[in-house]
Amino acid sequence: MRFRDSVVSGALALAGAVTGGACATSGVGSEHGPVFTDAGAEGAPPAEGGGDDGSFDASSKDAGDASVEAPSLDAPGVETSAEAGGDGPFDAPFDAPPETTSEDGEAGASCTSTMALLAGGSSSIAEAVYDHGQWSPAGIVAGGASAQPGLVAFGTGYLGAFVGTGSAGALPLKWTAYTGSWSSPAQIAAALGPGAPALAVTSTIAHVVYWGSDDKFYHGTYSTAWDSASDPVGSPQSFGPSGPAAAGLGADVLVAQSGQNGTLYDQTWSGTWGAGNPHAGSLVETNLSPAVVALTGGVSDAMIVFVSAADAGVYYLQYTVRTSGTWSAPAYVYDATGHVAYTSSPPSLAALPAGGAIVAWLGGSPAYAYESVYAAGAWSSPIAVSNDTIVSPPSVAAGVCGSQAVVAYVTTSGSVIVATLAGGTWTTVPIADASGMQTVAIATNP
């Protein structure tokens, strides 16, 4: 994700936060949360340049205009009753999840799994840990972050990375670790960059892959200390207009990027870097980073979710999965009953059991955190995890202590909230003492 003053068509990119719009509506006829509409549908967001979320307007186009219909892709069909008047599992209107002060009551208190979050504000960092059924108050560290942090489980604790404050495009890449307590943030060697770093873990080694101040990609490793973090990604070295994403797959690191030529690429580190692999048929929004994750328990071993280049002013969420070394053709994250999920902000992605996954993203009208679950080759109908208005992309992770997933986000007031999905219901809890924040990352350690 690039935090500069350039404006992506149909999106607003801000330093430290992205406030672009997923086209979701919550008007009459929407059931079980906002319904994601196609470009010609009633309730589409305001005109480009005319709405606070910077999203496009379908009001000047005919409802059946093929030029604003989603392109034809081989997306799996999803049966849903989210339309007005439908029958089935999505009949109930969406209610904001109730706030709660603990995740799972007695069950959570006896669970030994943990969660952690790392949030960034303009002049401070907030750190918190979930253990034995409750979240700690946030510890506040001076310094600030200029982009969304990265956070991964590492050993029995956590490792975080973020870019600090300073000259635009040459921000210091910093790190912190949790091993019973949080270490003081420190710079990773002499690493500098303009945007969010990506973290991945292979066995006992952590990796950072980041977008350097020269727009080229670099790689570093950590076991008990960081190396120089100056390893070029690829030969010739990979580069781009937005930061890479990374995931650990066994002993390998899989990197995904939005190429400057508008093509999605992946690249693998197995001690040395392999060549970049272009994804045929992909067309990405180059200024927005993709998300990548290792899948487990299914036939596919990896997934990439990315924001497609604008089609009639709309930025659709698309995905691809890798099976037996071959990537599937790009398809919509959700495409059913005439509705397609779309956003103009970078997505967040986490693996679920049995080859599943969950993706979360920032909406625009209203600016809620939304999610969709991938299971058995199909995506669920997108819903909002709460009715809190947020200021930057949410972060998602697999659940612990009986929950299925967790999403962290920052509200317009600067508060940090964690939403937990358990038994089909999202509940929320605020993180005490976390205020004045702009971005957040969450991770779980089962």
Secondary structure, 3 states (H helix, E strand, C coil): CCCCCCCCCCCCEECCEECCCCCEECCCCCCCCCEECCCCCCCCCCCCCCCCCCCCCCCCCCCCCHHHCCCCCCCCCCCCCCCCCCCCCCCCCCCCCCECCCCCHHHHHHCCCEEEEEEEECCEEEEEEEECCEECCCEEEECCCCCCCEEEEECCEEEEEEECCCCCCCEEEEEEEECCCECCCEEEEEEEECCCCEEEEECCEEEEEEECCCCEEEEEEECCCECCCCEECCCCCCECCCCCEEEEECCEEEEEEECCCCCEEEEEECCCECCCEECCCCCECCCCCCEEEECCCCCCCEEEEEEECCECCECEEEEEEEECCEECCCEECCEECCEECECCCCCEEEEECCCEEEEEEECCCCCCEEEEEEECCEECCCEECCCCCECCCCEEEECCCCCCEEEEEEECCCCEEEEEEECCEEEEEECCCCCCEEEEEEEEEC
